[in-house]
Amino acid sequence: MTATSPAPAGTAAARDDDTAVRVRGLVKRYGDRTVVADLDLEVRRGEVFALLGPNGAGKTTTVEILEGVRRRDGGDVSVLGQDPARAGRAWRDRTGVVGQSTGGGNALTVRETLEHFARYHATPVPTGELLDDVGLTGAARTRVDRLSGGQRRRLEVALGVQGRPELLFLDEPTTGMDPVARRSFWTLVEGLRDRGTTVLLTTHYLDEAAHLATRVGVITAGRLVDVAPPDELGAELRRVATVRWLEGGEPREVTTPEPAALLRDLVAASPTGEVPGLTVTRPGLEDVYLRMVATPEGQDR
Ligand SMILES: Nc1ncnc2c1ncn2[C@@H]1O[C@H](COP(=O)(O)OP(=O)(O)OP(=O)(O)O)[C@@H](O)[C@H]1O
């Protein structure tokens, strides 16, 4: 089938049209240790998908297999319709990679570095625009080996998006950035998302996942344990609410899946109909995430 002929509905090729990444039964071992264990994952075209998980859970390993820079031991992987283990230069041009920071540097300036790598792309983002997008205009003439950690991270992000990739891999992109730089990075990713770029990112910052991601997936011990939009993750865990109030001046707290019934009882029992200090809270993304990874399996191994 050629790229232009429409795939019949319901076929694998038709489904691939709206799927950027499809992973089935992915396995990766180091020696006799299995670090990715039968992992399934699907990232739709145009979405920002965030992978969360504790240190050592297997996020980077998974992402590197999808980038085509690490071998797998089992499973099926399709990225932009091809197996990254066999894909060539043309496929690579359609992806952008911002790996975990290496801390390396060189004697070229920021601008020289961007101009050097621009030659590898068919339609690179103009250097001035790129510098602006990542907030490095003021550092354009600084040598890379003299950049701060956060500035270096911005340069790596610039190199990842320079070729206007269809699919961008971001491995802990904002580690080392100050809060202002993180915010402007979020704006950059939002701009990419608005232009239809698919983004797969790993992060330890739950506010980043909540802000940017269409869906988040939680990996513990090499397995994907849940996938959902950030405000729906852990639906079961979220059903439970914590009700707090003051009784005779003393704080009281009850955790219940049916807060409405408790509120009715509290109001009925109050002579004035008022319940002092009353609050009802449901678990947020962070609470849910911490519960998910709190199992022995979820700990760093
Ligand atoms: N080249 C390697 N050789 C042996 N073990 C490795 C290698 N690379 C990673 N590992 C191990 O594989 C496991 C998964 O590592 P990985 O880097 O994928 O985790 P991660 O979820 O990205 O963690 P972090 O959040 O700390 O970046 C870890 O236990 C790690 O020590």
PDBQT file of the ligand as one rigid body, heavy atoms in Angstrom, charges set to zero:
ROOT
HETATM    1  N1  LIG A 401      22.724  -0.103  30.518  1.00  0.00    +0.000 N 
HETATM    2  C1  LIG A 401      22.172  -0.651  31.600  1.00  0.00    +0.000 A 
HETATM    3  N2  LIG A 401      22.653  -1.782  32.142  1.00  0.00    +0.000 NA
HETATM    4  C2  LIG A 401      22.087  -2.376  33.213  1.00  0.00    +0.000 A 
HETATM    5  N3  LIG A 401      21.000  -1.894  33.841  1.00  0.00    +0.000 NA
HETATM    6  C3  LIG A 401      20.464  -0.757  33.355  1.00  0.00    +0.000 A 
HETATM    7  C4  LIG A 401      21.025  -0.071  32.209  1.00  0.00    +0.000 A 
HETATM    8  N4  LIG A 401      20.245   1.014  31.954  1.00  0.00    +0.000 NA
HETATM    9  C5  LIG A 401      19.275   1.024  32.902  1.00  0.00    +0.000 A 
HETATM   10  N5  LIG A 401      19.404  -0.038  33.724  1.00  0.00    +0.000 N 
HETATM   11  C6  LIG A 401      18.506  -0.378  34.855  1.00  0.00    +0.000 C 
HETATM   12  O1  LIG A 401      17.198  -0.532  34.331  1.00  0.00    +0.000 OA
HETATM   13  C7  LIG A 401      16.230  -0.047  35.267  1.00  0.00    +0.000 C 
HETATM   14  C8  LIG A 401      15.332   0.953  34.561  1.00  0.00    +0.000 C 
HETATM   15  O2  LIG A 401      16.092   2.125  34.292  1.00  0.00    +0.000 OA
HETATM   16  P1  LIG A 401      15.469   3.396  33.561  1.00  0.00    +0.000 P 
HETATM   17  O3  LIG A 401      16.584   4.362  33.354  1.00  0.00    +0.000 OA
HETATM   18  O4  LIG A 401      14.715   2.953  32.363  1.00  0.00    +0.000 OA
HETATM   19  O5  LIG A 401      14.451   3.920  34.651  1.00  0.00    +0.000 OA
HETATM   20  P2  LIG A 401      13.666   5.300  34.715  1.00  0.00    +0.000 P 
HETATM   21  O6  LIG A 401      12.249   4.958  35.020  1.00  0.00    +0.000 OA
HETATM   22  O7  LIG A 401      13.916   6.104  33.504  1.00  0.00    +0.000 OA
HETATM   23  O8  LIG A 401      14.343   5.969  35.988  1.00  0.00    +0.000 OA
HETATM   24  P3  LIG A 401      14.671   7.530  36.319  1.00  0.00    +0.000 P 
HETATM   25  O9  LIG A 401      13.362   8.141  36.719  1.00  0.00    +0.000 OA
HETATM   26  O10 LIG A 401      15.607   7.407  37.485  1.00  0.00    +0.000 OA
HETATM   27  O11 LIG A 401      15.288   8.163  35.111  1.00  0.00    +0.000 OA
HETATM   28  C9  LIG A 401      17.020   0.547  36.423  1.00  0.00    +0.000 C 
HETATM   29  O12 LIG A 401      17.016  -0.372  37.482  1.00  0.00    +0.000 OA
HETATM   30  C10 LIG A 401      18.402   0.742  35.859  1.00  0.00    +0.000 C 
HETATM   31  O13 LIG A 401      19.362   0.595  36.878  1.00  0.00    +0.000 OA
ENDROOT
TORSDOF 0
